[in-house]
Amino acid sequence: MLAAGCTFTPPERPPLIVPAAAVNSATLDQYRMAVARRILDRNPSYVLQGTLQPMLRSLVVVSFTVDRNGQLVQSAVYRTNGDDEAESTALSTLRRAAPLPQPPARLLNGRGQIELFEDWLFNDNGKFQLRTFASPQAQTID
């Protein structure tokens, strides 16, 4: 049983390696949203509907690489509070969403890939929201 919780503080992230041609951040944001939507759509039983609790069970940041065809090349937990179950859920829901949408060619690096990060925000019940589409957290503990 996990007794520790966490509030949502956006983690510091390393800079993304995005080609100079990808100066249109709207394109990158649109792609991030398409990836997040795919993850949510492919994992409805894991998705939290409603409001995130004030003290989250876990925040799992996953780094992942997608190739030009939308195939998941690699994924790894980048930051966590040590909740093995939440880490496993984050990684498995990402894998279940593959193949991901094909990234726009101008976002690809020299290897024909794009590197991304996403945050899985977990309530005590094990359900999550992705930071890209997360609702505001509750302000009080009931």
N, C-alpha and C positions, 0 to 999 in steps of 0.2 A: 504494500500500500504506500502510495506516494503522499508525503505530508507537505512537501514544499510546493509553493506556487510561484507565479511570477506575474508582474504587471508587464504590459506591452511597452517596451522601449525599443524603438527601431534600432537595430544593430548597425554598427559601422560596417560598411561593406568595402571590399577592395574595389578599385576602379575596374570597370568593365573594359575589356580589350575590344573595342569596336573600330572597324576600319574608318579612316578619315572620310570616306565617301558617305558614311552613315550619319551625316550631320543633322538630318531631319529626325529630331527626337520623337516626333509624333509617330513616325513609322516604327521605331523601337517600342514605344509605349503601346501601340496597336498590336504589335506582335506579342508582347508580354501578356496583354489582355487575352489574346486568342489562345495562348498556351494555358493560362490560368483557367479560362472557360473550359478548355478540353479536359483539364484535370478534374474540375468540379463535375462536369457532365458525365465523365466515366466512373465517378466514385460517389454516387448520390447517397448511399447509406452511411458514408463517413462524414458528410458535409453537415455542419451545424447551421440550422436555420434560426434566425433571430439574433439576439444580442450576445456578444461575448461577455463572459463573467468578468468582474473587476480584477480578480487574481487568477490569471491564466494558469492552467496546469503545466503547460509547456509552450515554448517557442522553439521551433526547429527551422533553421535556415539551411536550405539545400542549394548546392551549386550543381549545375548540370550543363552538359554540352549537347547541342543538337546539330546534326549535319544538314546539308542542303535539301535532303529528302524528308526531313522531319524525324529521322531516326535518333533515338537517344543513344549517344556515344558513350557517355559516362555520367554518373551522378554520385554525389557524396554529401554527407552531412558536413556543413561548414561550421555551424555554431549550434549549440544545444545546451540545455540545462541537465543533461544526463538521463533523460527519460527514454529508456531503450524502446519501450512500446511505441511512444510517439515518433521516435526516429524511424522505426520500422514501418509504421503507418505512412509517414511522409514519403519515404523511398518507394514503398510498394504502390502507393496511389499515383506517384509520378510514372513508374514503370507501366502501370495498368493503362495510363492515358496514351501511351505510345502506340502508333507513331503520332508525333505532335504535328501541328500545322507546319507546312513548309515555310521557312523563313524567307523574307524578301532577299533577293540576291545581294542587294547593296548592304545588308547587315552582316554578311558572311566575312570571316577573316580569310587569310591566305590559305588556310587548310580547308576552306569551304564549310566552316562551322561557325556557330555562335555560342558564346558562353553566357549563361544567365544565372540569376539567383531568384529564389522565391521563399517566402516565409509561411510556414504552417503554424497557425495559432490554435492551440488546443484548449478546450474546456475540460473540466473534470470527467465528463462522460466519455472522453476519448474522441469526440467529434471535433472537426476543425473548420476553420475558414482560412482562405489564403489572403495574405495582406493586400493583394491587388484588388480584391473585392470585399474586404472585411467591413462589417458593420462597426459602429463605435462601441467601445467597451462600456459595460454598465459602470456607473460611478459609485454605487454603494453596494455593500455586502448585505444581503438580506438574511 
